[in-house]
Amino acid sequence: MAKSKDEIYSEFYDLVNMTPSELKDWLETDKSKSVGQDSGDGEAIGHKSGKKIIDIKETKKDNLSEDHYDHMSKVIGYIKRHKAQQPDSDIKESDWRYSLKNWGHDPCKEIDC
C-alpha cells in the first residue's frame, strides 16, 4: 500500500536532519563533490538530490508538488538503505557519511562521531 503524502512528509522530515543552510554550505565543499555516482553530466546524483532537498525544505507544505513528493520518497528510500550499510570503522571522515549528507542526513547528529 502506498504511503500518504502526510506519511511521506513526516518520514522525510524525520530523516532529513540538515537545515537548508547546512545543506547549502555542505554542497559547496570538495568533500561533498568527491562522492557519489555521476549522473552523466559531471555532477553526482546525490549532489543533485541535495539541491532538490533544499528546494523542498524551502517550500511551504501546501505548495509541494507531486514531483516534490516523488523526490521525498526517493530520499527516504536512499537514506534508509544507506544507513543500513554503516561501516564498522570511524565514520566522521568517511565517504559513507559524505554521501548521506548529500542526501540531507548527517549521521553524526544521531550517533557519536
Buried (B, 14 or more C-beta within 10 A) or exposed (E): EEBEBEEBBEBBEEBBBBEBEBBBEBBEEEEBBEBBEEEEEEEBBBBBBBBBBBBBBEEEEEEBEEEBBEBBBBBBEBBEEBBEEBEEEEBEEBEBBBBBBBBBBBBEEEEEE
